Amino acid sequence: MGDTIIYILVGLLISIVILYFVIKYAIQNAVYQFEIEKNNQLTKIEKELTRNNESLSELNEKSKK
């Protein structure tokens, strides 16, 4: 009976450790995906701002003539 309890506790401990690493990996992956998405959005914004800046520069050149 005593050995059975020890085996159950050891199995529970191993399960908790495995679950810890699985959750840790899932959180790291979610953060990584969030950073990628944020970077993609920032890149899109940067391209749009560059386009707008070029358009404003062209309009400014035309207005000076």
Secondary structure, DSSP 8 states (H G I E B T S, - for coil): -HHHHHHHHHHHHHHHHHHHHHHHHHHHHHHHHHHHHHHHHHHHHHHHHHHHHHHHHHHHHHHH-
